Amino acid sequence: MPYRKYRDMGYQYEDIASKVAVFNEEKKNSIDVAFLGDSQGWATYDPLQFYTDHGFTSYNACTPGQFPYDAYVMLKNVFHKQKPKLVVMDVNMIYTPLNVLKLGMLNLFPIFHYHNAWLFEEKVDYRADRKGFNGSDQVTPYQVDHAYMKRELSEKMPADSQIYLDKIYQFCKRQNSQLLLVNTISPLVWTNGRHEIIQTWCDENGVNYVDYNQSELLDKIDFDFSNDLRDYGEHVNIHGSKKICENLGDYIQKNYALEDHRKDSSYQEWNALAQDASEYD
């Protein structure tokens, strides 16, 4: 059947397949860190900034609307050609899981979901020169209550998210890769209650967790809600991304043994791209 190959690309198969097609152009076993996440992560984690500051290579494998199920699918695709020592998962997607009914229909009757797959051509719209990152200098501030973490939203981890978070953790263990959970700044959806749920899971599984919605980290990176966001708070812009990546890069360098490739002649492409990116930014 024409759709069969896309069953390995998850629910959002068009975005996953498009990104995998670009990602597979990377030199085999050249990526130290892989980032998973939805569009918030896509707009936040800049591999060329991490390389410029610390010398480790990474790839932003985040895609719009990436569900935990899709993240698991993306992770398996990443490991087809790469062996990242660290997998960083942005957990905003935990509270936007794939509807259980849709997931059931996908498994039972895949032909209905993939019926247009034969029309789909993999789009090369994930910029290879930015290693999957989608930065923007647009400024559209979040103008609501900055005490958003104190709100009460649905706090229990959705069952589907729990299943695929556990699968991602177990997959990383089998691959001898470490898992780090991170939350980019998410004023529209994140709360203290959700933070505590993720922190409890991390404590139980021995996984580190960095949440940039916590007041002490917001202060530490000097985050400006009037200048560092776009889409009225749905995504950080390039200014917010730089602040988060500067701090997160320091954290990764301190806590994970990653090699600095900046003086390695076999990484000249990275040096050139990082130089071009700094001039563009």
N, C-alpha and C positions, 0 to 999 in steps of 0.2 A: 504494500500500500504506500502511496506517495508521502503520507504524513508520518510514517514510522520513525524516520530519523529525527523528527522534531519532538517526538515523545521524550527524548533524552535532553530536551532543552527547557523543560518545565512548563508552567502555566502561561507565563508571559514569554512564549517561545520566540516571538519576533525580536524582542529586545535582547534576550539571552543569546540567541543564535548570532545576532549581529555583533554583539560584544565579543563572543567567543571567537568569531571569525577574525577580528582584529587582534585579539589577545594571542591567538595562535601564531601570529607573525613574530612574536618575541622569541629570541634565541632560547633553545631548550635549556632548562634548569638555570636560568639567569635571574629569576625573581626571588628575592628574599622574603617579601611580605605581600600577602594578598588581602585586599579590602573587600568585604561583602557589605551590601546594604541597599537601601532604596535611593530615591533621588536626593534625599538629604545628605546621605553619604557621598553620593556622586558629586555634589556641589562642595563638599568639605575637604576630602583627603587628596592632597596634591603630591603625587610621587616625585615630581621634580624638585619640589621644595625639600622633601625629606632627603633626597639625594644630595642636593646642594649643601644642606646643613650637616648631614651625618654620613653620607656616602653609601647607605644601603639602598638597594633597588626595591621597588614595590610596584603594584599595579592596582588601579582602582577598578574593581570588577563590580561596582554598584550599577544598578539599572533602575529606571523609573518604575515604581510600583513593585519592586522586588519583594515577593512574599518569602517567609521562612522556607517554604517548600522550594521556591526558586533559588534561594541562597544555597540550599543543599545541592541542588542540581548544578548550580554555577561552580560550587566548590569542587565537585567531582570532575567537571570539565577543566578547571584550573590544573588539577593534578594529573591530567593526561600528559602534559608537556613540562610541567614545573613541579618543583618540590620546595615550596616556601617553608621557611623555618617558623614563620609566624603567620597566623590567620587572624585578622582584625575584623570583627563583625559589629557593625553599627546596629544597635538594638531598637531603634525606632520602629523597625518593621515588626517587632514582636507583638505590638498592639494593633497592627493592621494585617491580620492573618487572612489567608485564603478561606473563603466561606466553605464550611464543612460540606454543604450540599454540592457546591461546585467541584470540590476535590473528589467527592464520591462519584459524581458524574464523569469527571475526567478519567478516573480509574476504570469505571464500568463501561462507559461509552465514549472512548477517546475520539472516535470518528466525528462526533458532533462538534468537539472543540477544535479539532485540527482540519476541519473539512475544507478550509481555504488555504491550507499550507502549500498546496501545489502552485498557488499564485505568488507565494512569497519568495522574494529574492533577498538574500542577506544584505542588509544595508550597512555600508561602511561609513557610519555617521558618528562613531566614537573616536575622537581624534587620537590617532596613533602617536602624534608628536607630544601629547600631554599624558600619555600612559593611562588613558581612561577617565581622566579628571574633567569635570565640566564647571569651570569657574566663570563668574560673571562679575563685572564691576557695577552692575545695577544697584541702586540704593532705594529700597522701599521699606521704611522702618516699621517695627512692631510697636503699635501705639496704645496697647491695652495695658492691663495690670502686670507689672514686672514681677509680682509675687505669684506668678502662674504655678509654681511648684506646689503651692498650698491648696490648689483646687482638689476637688474630689471627683475623679472620673472612674470608669471601670478599671479596677486595679488587678483583678485576678488574671494570671497569665492564661491566654486562650489555649485550649487543649492542643490544637494543631501546632501552635508555636512551640509549646513544650516538647512535643514529639520531635520536631525538626531541629530545635536547639540541641536536644540530646543527641540526635543523629550527627549533627555537625561536630559536636564535642567528641563523640566516639570515633568519627572518621579522622579527626585531627590526631587523636591518640594513636590510632592504627598507623598513621603516616609519620609518627614521631614529630609532629608539628604542634607548636603551642598555640592556644587560643586566647585571644584578648577581646573582651567586650568593651565597647566604647559607645557613648551617646554624644552625638553632636548637639548643638544648642537647638532645642525644639520647643519654643514657647507655645505652640498651638496644641501640642499633644502630650507633653511630659509633665509628671507630677512626682511629689515625694513618695507617694504610695507605689507608683510604678518603679521608681528607683529602688525602693526597699525589696520589691519582688525580685528584681534582677540581682541585687546585691546578695540576697539569700541564696539564690541559685548558684552564684559564683562562689560564695563561702562553702557551700555544700560540695562543690566540684573542684575546688582549688584553682579557680580561674580569676585572673585580675579583671577589675572593672574600673573604668574611668568615665565619669559622668560630668560633662561640661555644663550641665544645668545647675550643678551645685554652686551655692553662693561663693564659697571660697575659691573655686576655680574660675568663676566669672570674674571675680576681683583680681585674681592672679594674672589672668591674661588681658585684663583691662578691656573687657568686652563692652562695646557701645551699641545699645539697642537702636539708637537713632542712625547709625552709620554702617553697621556690620551685618545687616540683613537685607534680603530682597523678598519679594512676594509677600510683603506684610508679615514677615516672620516665619514663612514656611521653610526657607532655605537661607543659609548664610551666603554672603557674597564673598568676593575675593579678599576683602579686608578681614572679615570674620574667619575665613579659611586660613589665612596666614597666621592669625593669632593662635588658632587651635593647633595647626600643624607644627608651629614652633614649639609649643608646649608638649604635644604628643610625641614629636620626634625626640625631644629630650627624655621623655618617659621611656620610650622604646629603647633608646640607646643605653639608658641606665639599667633596664630590667631584662634585656634580651641580648644574647651574644651574637650580634650581627656584624659582618665584615664591612669595612670601609673600602669601597672600590674606586674612590676618586683618583688614585694614583696608579690604578691597574690599566695598562694599555689596551686590554681587551674590552674596556668599558668606555671607549672614546665616544661612541654614539650617545651615551648618557651624558657625558661631559658637554658635548655639543648642544644637545637638547636643553640641558639645564641652563647653559649660557644664553641660548635663544629665548628661553622662557623668562629669564631675569631681565633681558632687554625689552621683551614685550610687556611684562608687568610694570 
